[in-house]
Amino acid sequence: MNKFLLTMVEWYRFADIRKKVVNFCSYIIRGSLAKLYAAKYKLCSRAKVYKIGSRNLSRPLKERKGQSPEYHNLLRMGLVESIDALQYTRMSLVPETDYSPFRSNWRPDHEKALMEYISLNYPKTFEEQQRCIHEQGLVLP
């Protein structure tokens, strides 16, 4: 879940709505995990899960008889040290948007790939497009 949230933070690096998007995704993920844990450990509600596991779900949940057997076995075998907490539980934890200006000749990677594909596979079409753009006086983004 943290990898997904980190990907969202990176994906929306230049967007004004970055904090809102990542916070909303974090809210959905945290709520879904809490529902899953509530069903698994028979806790009846997300509030009880948040009370035991904290807001970011970093503390291990316990069954009525003690620690969950799966988690206890993983700890004993040394495969897991602790539960990773969800990183972005509050909007203030999401990094600020990057407002640095683009270079003057910057183009997105997908546009570069499309231009290269067209120029290699359809050189006549590419030349026609370039000529049409210059004749009409259009400026490429």
Secondary structure, DSSP 4 states (H G I P E B T S, - for coil): -HHHHHHHHHHTTT-TTHHHHHHHHHHHHHHHHHHHHHHHTT--SHHHHHHHHTTTT-SPPEETTEE-HHHHHHHHHTS-SSPPPPS-SSGGGSPPP--PPPPTT---HHHHHHHHHHHHH-HHHHHHHHHHHHHHT----
